[in-house]
């Protein structure tokens, strides 16, 4: 595994640490010369890793010539040694160690173990009756009766002589 930084301060000799993420590595040193990985100039750190949990994934990789090895997540390592190679190239030697308490369980290629019969599905929960209150009874609202008409006495019109003449004149004009 190559990193384009000087990583010596973070990995002193004797330090034990956990790499929590998956790590892509290679078994072919020539791959590291690619600028995408370690490159050939500037501060660089080459990790040499002795481990048992790495998985060869080259037959699943698009770039099969990279001889990619995938280190699983949550692997514990110990720094064995550090070496300055000159020209800003540093080498850190790591060895995988087994933690006192496993951080994750590894999947192995052993023969499949018989799968226990699935437990019967639990019965669906019984519905809990919830009392629904009866709708409220309507409350009668008294509606007032319409008011009774009040008779208002109106005096009868009294004919006046001038009005009568006008009416008579209009009748004559019509005939």
Helices and strands as residue ranges (DSSP letters): E 2-3, G 8-10, E 16-19, E 23-26, G 29-33, E 44-50, E 55-56, G 58-60, G 64-66, E 68-71, E 75-86, E 89-97, H 161-174
